[in-house]
Amino acid sequence: MPLRQYSMRNGRLQHVRSELFTHILVLSSVILLIWLIELLDQLFWHGALDFYGIQPRSPTGLRNLFFAPFLHKGFGHLLANTAPFLVLGWFVLLRGVYKFMVVSLVAALVSGLGVWLFGMPATVHIGLSGVIFGYLGFLLFRGYFERSSQAIGLALIAGFLYGGMIGGVLPFQPNVSWLGHLFGFLGGALAAKQLTR
């Protein structure tokens, strides 16, 4: 193999390794943070941190918009959110760290505002699922808006793996923040529209 080709291939390999390391660092940092918060909440505060969730149409609930995704109702709830966050979050990260951050923030904001505006009074909404539904919405609509082979491929894989989640945007399951899911999904679609050239 000519030296130039070897150097180019080696450079591409190093770039892929660097990107993969960044993805692992970003995803593992978020997972470590939310598990640590839940562990401390269960061990020391006995679930009292859940108060910092979104409380519809209350000033305190509005303040908690960006705290709520990091809080969960026990380890079962947290475990149910961990796997889809890792998979769908990684698919979004393949588009770049900047886009991952934008999609995460838009999904959290739109999901949180939707719950705050339209949620039932005297309820508290917590969990990462609004952001996860945002990732799903982003991936599906990115495929539609961009229509590149990579975007369509990721949309098909995401739909195959997690398309069944779409039922979570309907008000059929008790004690599930379907509004958070619905508005998170819409936030992801909005981010896909804004980030598509």
C-alpha angles and dihedrals in degrees: 000000000000115000093242093053091047091050092049093048091047090050092051091048091052090049091052091048091049092049092048091050090051091050092050091047094050097045096041091049092056093044092048091049097050093044091048091050092050092045092052091044093053096042101042110014100031094225096316092129088070086079086076091069125108112291109194116249095352123119090230091051091052091051089054094058094114097035095058098072090059094055127080138184097243134315094293091061091045093048091051089056098042101072098046090045091055096046101039092035090055091049089054091046089058085072090057139280093267092055090045090055093046093048091047093050095044092047092048092047097046093041092048095046091048091053093044093051101040107020123115114271119254092027131117122214122201139159144078095263095099089059091045091053086049090057091050092049091048094051095046095045093040087061090051097045100039100034093194119142091247094050093046091046092052090046091053093048092046091047092048094048101038107012088111088069090073089085087067090075090068124084096242103105119075118232092014121120096231090166089059089051094047096048092041089055090049090048090054091050090050091051090050091053093048096045097046114098 
